[in-house]
């Protein structure tokens, strides 16, 4: 999403940025995220309703044109078209912003869940890793999970091999390799920088979209969701939660997967050039509704974890106590 990212709060010293958060700080932050996400989703819904109202007016005006031909560029017609376009642009921007914010909340809720179960600290820098419209310092970026080393080396090697050297002609410049290397770097949240010795270095990019790609990989690039736990990890994490909380988390995670799977099926249907049957048309509408519900389902998943985190900690503490 485009915009003007804000620099992260620099009043924290490096040691504080690298410090682990307390359970109280994590819960307070997640609760604040929940309130903010709810407000943003409500705003998003209001903007969408406004767009639908202008769309209805526009359709009515089109139907009335046969009885009142006039000029196609009458001011009131043009104004209606302008307002509909503005409402449409605003609705799309809100949808994107709400999805990015909710994805951030979901990511941190899962990170807090892992922290509680494994007893590992949740760093302040990690808390802001996928925060929309923010930038991070080099010190904060260094505290985020690292890009796979082999990927980093491939990007650096590809940049070196595709760079036009002084002794090469323009014909020798491998633009295909350059494009592939640039794409791999972008998918991994990396940028190439040349040092004073002429060596290519793949460095982490600080833009929010690059950080999301670095943290979530193809989950975000292909499916527009944060990285979810695999079945083994989900079972491990759920085993440390009360049965009712664990079941709620599984149900919410299943709903997210259902929305993502719907998008896969939609893509298959859209690539089918044959005329659709009435059954297929109905299926398409149902799948579209599931896909459009993805942000809400992510929010439900994040909320279940946020609400259940104190119980998860307590249950995990009891299990440790009984096992000692």
Secondary structure, DSSP 4 states (H G I P E B T S, - for coil): --S-PEEP-TTS-HHHHTSBPPHHHHHHHHHHHHHHHHHHHHHHHHHHHHHHHHHHHHHHHHHHTTT----TT-HHHHHHHHHHHHHHHHHHHHHHHHHHHHHHHHHHHHHHHHHHHHT---BHHHHTTT-TTEE--HHHHHTSPPPPHHHHHHHHHHHHHHS--TTS-GGG--HHHHHHHHHHHHHTTEEEEE-TTS-EEEEE--SHHHHHHHHHTHHHHHHSSPPPPPHHHHHHHHTTS-HHHHHHHHHHHHHHHHHHHHHHHHHHHHT--SPPPHHHHHHHHHHHHHHHTHHHHHHHHHHHHHHHHHHHHHHHHHHHHHH-
